[in-house]
């Protein structure tokens, strides 16, 4: 590897705001915030909106989508289209 062209890799804490879970891992991400970790050391903190701890694909949790209600609400609001009335 050439020296001076690669970003510095260091220990960083990623905190999932949705699941209130934190992960300590290595990263090149920059952060202005810091957090004191369980081992007593202070690490840069990066807040993320979603991670494997809260994403439905990884957790197995799924949301039920009411598609029939959406269609009925759309038809009430905008009426039937000209193509559907033929």
Secondary structure by P-SEA (a helix, b strand, c coil): ccccccccccbbbbbcccccbbbbbbccccccccccccccbbbbbbbbccccccccccccbbbbbaaaaaaaaaaaaccccccccc
